[in-house]
Amino acid sequence: MKNVVLLASMLCLSFIGFAQSESSKPDRKTSFGFNLGTNYSNLYAKETLPDYASISNGVGASLGVFMDYSISKHLLFSPKIELAYNNCSVESDDETEDYNIFPISLDIMAHMKYKIGEGKLTPYILAGPNLKLPLFNKPKNSSDFETNPDFAIDFGIGFEKLNQYFILAPELRYSIGLLNVNQNPFLQSLNFNKISLILNFK
């Protein structure tokens, strides 16, 4: 865990330094930044769960880096990589271990962003695909189960606030998982959705 946090921090610092060097170039089409935020998982089952099982959803966190590439004056391509700590599981009333879903995931996004208007405070909307890869997914013992990768569609809104030295962009994003992430043979299909509140800095 410590190695993951250290690696993510070094990656963010590298992007920050590169973004600062890029900021000296006028009228640049590409900008880089980092983000951090909190999330709330929305795991749900399409079929009825066994009597001994129940779903628990909770608050997590994320840290990532991103790039904004201006296709036109208002349209941007905004790929992102985020390390997400998610807090959701299928809890069991018997003596078996809880089934944790995406305790840590690497989210790889390819968002399109559309700015509405111009000025120091610019609203925007975004949408795009999101590939979620589970990390540290190997079970510790025979009673633990892995999580399948997921493919999701993200939708969001936010606004960019131009400051003297950087741009701050708070963003509210909802991710709709399309695949069954379950590998527990005692359960059927599980889908993973998530709402995130993100602070972007560039």
Phi and psi in degrees as a GROMACS rama.xvg file:
@    title "Ramachandran Plot"
@    xaxis  label "Phi"
@    yaxis  label "Psi"
@TYPE xy
-61.858  -38.0114  LYS-2
-65.058  -37.5657  ASN-3
-65.2407  -46.2769  VAL-4
-62.8397  -41.5043  VAL-5
-63.562  -43.8369  LEU-6
-63.368  -44.3667  LEU-7
-63.5887  -39.4033  ALA-8
-66.0591  -42.1716  SER-9
-64.338  -38.2043  MET-10
-64.0502  -42.4233  LEU-11
-63.7262  -44.1516  CYS-12
-63.4863  -37.1592  LEU-13
-63.4622  -43.3438  SER-14
-67.2665  -37.1032  PHE-15
-61.9518  -45.76  ILE-16
-62.0708  -41.1391  GLY-17
-67.5301  -38.2863  PHE-18
-64.5864  -37.6735  ALA-19
-66.8497  -37.3092  GLN-20
-69.3156  -33.3953  SER-21
-71.8663  -28.119  GLU-22
-66.544  -15.6824  SER-23
-79.4315  -9.3698  SER-24
-92.6648  120.85  LYS-25
-72.2429  149.29  PRO-26
55.4556  36.1514  ASP-27
-73.9629  145.767  ARG-28
-90.7583  -19.2994  LYS-29
-118.097  133.567  THR-30
-135.695  153.429  SER-31
-123.191  156.772  PHE-32
-165.592  -174.617  GLY-33
-133.741  162.972  PHE-34
-141.843  160.43  ASN-35
-147.474  154.191  LEU-36
-173.289  -174.927  GLY-37
-124.736  157.715  THR-38
-143.015  161.136  ASN-39
-129.898  121.483  TYR-40
-76.2557  150.239  SER-41
-135.071  74.1574  ASN-42
-81.0221  135.346  LEU-43
-146.177  156.152  TYR-44
-108.607  134.4  ALA-45
-74.7973  -29.9981  LYS-46
-105.615  165.711  GLU-47
-68.1693  131.874  THR-48
-75.2683  156.714  LEU-49
-58.0801  158.481  PRO-50
-60.3615  -29.2053  ASP-51
-85.0566  -4.04269  TYR-52
-115.562  147.923  ALA-53
-148.867  152.77  SER-54
-92.6479  135.802  ILE-55
-120.135  123.83  SER-56
-115.552  145.322  ASN-57
-153.221  -172.626  GLY-58
-90.5051  137.449  VAL-59
-128.922  -162.106  GLY-60
-148.585  164.443  ALA-61
-148.606  156.752  SER-62
-146.414  132.883  LEU-63
-158.309  179.756  GLY-64
-129.799  157.002  VAL-65
-152.839  168.436  PHE-66
-132.652  140.29  MET-67
-114.756  121.741  ASP-68
-117.252  121.11  TYR-69
-79.7346  111.485  SER-70
-80.8083  -38.8753  ILE-71
-145.815  -170.048  SER-72
-62.5453  -33.4757  LYS-73
-115.709  -18.2855  HIS-74
-102.115  129.51  LEU-75
-130.017  147.463  LEU-76
-97.4014  124.909  PHE-77
-130.974  78.5097  SER-78
-73.3852  148.914  PRO-79
-141.615  151.258  LYS-80
-128.464  123.247  ILE-81
-129.712  138.456  GLU-82
-94.4626  116.995  LEU-83
-115.626  133.013  ALA-84
-103.011  112.442  TYR-85
-106.792  149.431  ASN-86
-124.929  82.138  ASN-87
-151.938  151.119  CYS-88
-162.559  165.267  SER-89
-102.634  111.145  VAL-90
-87.9461  146.25  GLU-91
-115.606  138.877  SER-92
-83.7689  -14.3465  ASP-93
-91.1391  -160.539  ASP-94
-87.8002  0.673236  GLU-95
-76.4317  157.972  THR-96
-69.7647  151.563  GLU-97
-66.4197  147.367  ASP-98
-96.3083  102.6  TYR-99
-82.2906  132.309  ASN-100
-106.746  123.64  ILE-101
47.3459  53.8525  PHE-102
-56.2255  -38.5815  PRO-103
-138.128  130.385  ILE-104
-135.374  154.436  SER-105
-104.993  114.171  LEU-106
-100.781  121.017  ASP-107
-112.756  113.061  ILE-108
-116.402  149.224  MET-109
-130.088  78.029  ALA-110
-87.2459  148.108  HIS-111
-106.957  134.309  MET-112
-123.42  134.399  LYS-113
-120.581  118.115  TYR-114
-82.8497  137.583  LYS-115
-107.322  102.277  ILE-116
88.91  -168.262  GLY-117
-139.541  172.914  GLU-118
121.385  -173.712  GLY-119
-73.948  -18.4837  LYS-120
-127.887  104.622  LEU-121
-120.031  112.574  THR-122
-70.3778  157.188  PRO-123
-151.961  161.814  TYR-124
-122.873  156.649  ILE-125
-144.86  158.629  LEU-126
-161.059  154.008  ALA-127
162.492  172.332  GLY-128
-79.2361  157.595  PRO-129
-143.503  118.04  ASN-130
-97.8691  119.778  LEU-131
-106.11  119.183  LYS-132
-111.851  122.68  LEU-133
-71.1187  136.19  PRO-134
-108.197  154.123  LEU-135
49.9405  51.4652  PHE-136
-92.2234  -4.10212  ASN-137
-73.4347  130.573  LYS-138
-67.1225  142.644  PRO-139
-75.7487  -29.9005  LYS-140
-149.387  179.585  ASN-141
-69.1095  -15.5135  SER-142
-89.8711  -5.12262  SER-143
-94.5978  154.232  ASP-144
-132.065  151.395  PHE-145
-81.5258  173.924  GLU-146
-115.355  136.704  THR-147
-72.8011  149.288  ASN-148
-59.2617  158.214  PRO-149
-131.195  150.005  ASP-150
-117.925  124.599  PHE-151
-126.601  162.742  ALA-152
-114.39  127.338  ILE-153
-103.616  143.292  ASP-154
-132.092  144.674  PHE-155
-162.251  167.053  GLY-156
-135.028  155.779  ILE-157
-171.013  -173.134  GLY-158
-150.775  147.653  PHE-159
-100.965  128.131  GLU-160
-112.8  116.986  LYS-161
-80.5073  117.541  LEU-162
-105.927  -178.575  ASN-163
-66.5304  -39.0586  GLN-164
-116.108  -11.0739  TYR-165
-157.501  170.094  PHE-166
-111.065  128.812  ILE-167
-105.689  130.417  LEU-168
-133.412  91.7912  ALA-169
-67.435  142.452  PRO-170
-144.498  134.111  GLU-171
-109.838  123.697  LEU-172
-132.143  138.999  ARG-173
-120.364  131.368  TYR-174
-114.534  124.266  SER-175
-107.836  109.306  ILE-176
-74.9178  136.218  GLY-177
-104.619  -14.6541  LEU-178
-110.709  160.772  LEU-179
-79.3245  117.891  ASN-180
-94.2814  0.357114  VAL-181
-79.2055  136.546  ASN-182
-124.833  10.6563  GLN-183
-85.2501  116.042  ASN-184
-66.7089  -13.8778  PRO-185
-87.2435  -6.54915  PHE-186
-117.512  171.709  LEU-187
-107.638  -129.495  GLN-188
-86.4063  138.468  SER-189
-125.291  133.725  LEU-190
-116.419  143.506  ASN-191
-117.547  112.618  PHE-192
-111.055  163.292  ASN-193
-157.592  138.858  LYS-194
-110.725  136.212  ILE-195
-131.681  141.159  SER-196
-111.86  114.575  LEU-197
-118.384  141.131  ILE-198
-110.533  115.508  LEU-199
-98.6887  137.232  ASN-200
-125.49  129.038  PHE-201
